[in-house]
């Protein structure tokens, strides 16, 4: 996955990574401890996750943040673990 330039890119990036992993949003929610509905809202951009939520979701996807600008809540890149 390339650089994420704004918070609007976070949800689609999570969805793309989840789909590459071959898991459903329900399964991601189970692994991360969130509802499938909440995962869906993040993936569609209805909700933007706070940094701790994002880190939890990425851990459930066996991925990590390479850089987080916590002040602006922008993720510069996702790196597969």
PLY file of the C-alpha trace (Angstrom):
ply
format ascii 1.0
element vertex 81
property float x
property float y
property float z
element edge 80
property int vertex1
property int vertex2
end_header
0.00 0.00 0.00
1.32 3.43 -0.84
1.26 6.57 1.21
-1.96 7.66 2.83
-2.32 11.37 2.29
-5.37 12.21 4.41
-7.68 10.70 6.99
-10.15 10.00 4.16
-7.68 7.41 2.82
-7.52 5.39 6.05
-10.80 3.48 5.68
-10.22 2.35 2.09
-6.65 1.36 3.01
-7.94 -0.79 5.88
-10.51 -2.40 3.58
-7.88 -3.12 0.91
-5.54 -4.67 3.47
-8.37 -6.73 4.98
-9.38 -8.01 1.55
-5.76 -8.90 0.72
-5.71 -10.89 3.95
-8.87 -12.69 2.81
-10.94 -11.96 5.90
-14.41 -10.53 6.33
-15.22 -7.33 8.17
-17.02 -9.47 10.74
-13.85 -11.50 11.34
-11.73 -8.34 11.54
-14.15 -6.95 14.09
-13.93 -10.14 16.13
-10.14 -10.12 16.04
-9.91 -6.43 16.95
-12.74 -6.43 19.51
-15.09 -4.16 17.57
-18.43 -4.75 15.89
-18.67 -5.49 12.18
-20.76 -2.33 11.87
-18.02 -0.17 13.37
-15.40 -1.71 11.04
-17.73 -1.01 8.11
-18.18 2.62 9.19
-14.40 3.05 9.33
-13.86 1.40 5.94
-16.50 3.57 4.28
-15.26 6.78 5.88
-18.29 7.39 8.08
-16.02 7.15 11.12
-12.32 7.98 11.37
-10.61 5.84 14.01
-8.53 7.38 16.76
-4.91 6.28 16.76
-5.30 3.54 19.44
-8.26 2.05 17.52
-6.29 2.17 14.28
-3.33 0.43 15.91
-5.65 -2.29 17.28
-7.21 -2.85 13.86
-3.83 -3.00 12.15
-2.56 -5.46 14.75
-5.59 -7.65 14.01
-4.54 -7.49 10.35
-0.90 -8.33 11.21
0.15 -4.92 9.91
1.77 -1.90 11.48
1.93 1.85 11.15
5.21 3.08 9.79
4.60 6.71 10.76
1.79 8.42 12.64
1.51 12.16 13.01
-0.63 12.10 16.14
-1.25 15.85 16.07
-2.92 15.72 12.66
-3.99 12.06 12.96
-2.59 11.37 9.51
-1.05 8.05 8.65
1.75 8.34 6.17
2.00 4.65 5.26
0.84 1.15 6.08
3.47 -1.54 6.06
2.62 -5.21 5.99
4.31 -7.12 8.80
0 1
1 2
2 3
3 4
4 5
5 6
6 7
7 8
8 9
9 10
10 11
11 12
12 13
13 14
14 15
15 16
16 17
17 18
18 19
19 20
20 21
21 22
22 23
23 24
24 25
25 26
26 27
27 28
28 29
29 30
30 31
31 32
32 33
33 34
34 35
35 36
36 37
37 38
38 39
39 40
40 41
41 42
42 43
43 44
44 45
45 46
46 47
47 48
48 49
49 50
50 51
51 52
52 53
53 54
54 55
55 56
56 57
57 58
58 59
59 60
60 61
61 62
62 63
63 64
64 65
65 66
66 67
67 68
68 69
69 70
70 71
71 72
72 73
73 74
74 75
75 76
76 77
77 78
78 79
79 80
